Amino acid sequence: MSDEDPIRFGAEFGPKRTERTTGVSLSTFKNLVWVSNIGGLILVAIALEMMITGQFLLGLGCMIGGVAIALFPSNYEIVGMDEGYRPSGIEEEES
């Protein structure tokens, strides 16, 4: 292992993947999207309530946090979504 290939938590996260990471499965990605979207919507609803009651700065913080949480899983790489991946069924049909 070289110094260019660090071990880090959540290595499939972000634009720089290591060779050992495999990404997440499609079902895991869908679960991450649902949970983060629901969490983000709850935070946005709380932010709107806070803004209505006059707590604008806390509401703005919750709003930014809700958007950040809702966008979080978009950085995960899904297994099999790279260009070189071809399911075995397609290869057999083309031959």
Secondary structure in CASP SS format (residue, H / E / C, confidence):
PFRMAT SS
TARGET T0000
AUTHOR 0000-0000-0000
METHOD secondary structure of the structure
MODEL  1
M C 1.00
S C 1.00
D C 1.00
E C 1.00
D C 1.00
P C 1.00
I C 1.00
R C 1.00
F C 1.00
G C 1.00
A C 1.00
E C 1.00
F E 1.00
G C 1.00
P C 1.00
K C 1.00
R C 1.00
T C 1.00
E C 1.00
R C 1.00
T C 1.00
T C 1.00
G C 1.00
V E 1.00
S C 1.00
L H 1.00
S H 1.00
T H 1.00
F H 1.00
K H 1.00
N H 1.00
L H 1.00
V H 1.00
W H 1.00
V H 1.00
S H 1.00
N H 1.00
I H 1.00
G H 1.00
G H 1.00
L H 1.00
I H 1.00
L H 1.00
V H 1.00
A H 1.00
I H 1.00
A H 1.00
L H 1.00
E H 1.00
M H 1.00
M H 1.00
I H 1.00
T C 1.00
G C 1.00
Q C 1.00
F H 1.00
L H 1.00
L H 1.00
G H 1.00
L H 1.00
G H 1.00
C H 1.00
M H 1.00
I H 1.00
G H 1.00
G H 1.00
V H 1.00
A H 1.00
I H 1.00
A H 1.00
L H 1.00
F H 1.00
P H 1.00
S H 1.00
N H 1.00
Y E 1.00
E C 1.00
I E 1.00
V C 1.00
G C 1.00
M C 1.00
D C 1.00
E C 1.00
G C 1.00
Y C 1.00
R C 1.00
P C 1.00
S H 1.00
G H 1.00
I H 1.00
E H 1.00
E H 1.00
E H 1.00
E H 1.00
S C 1.00
END
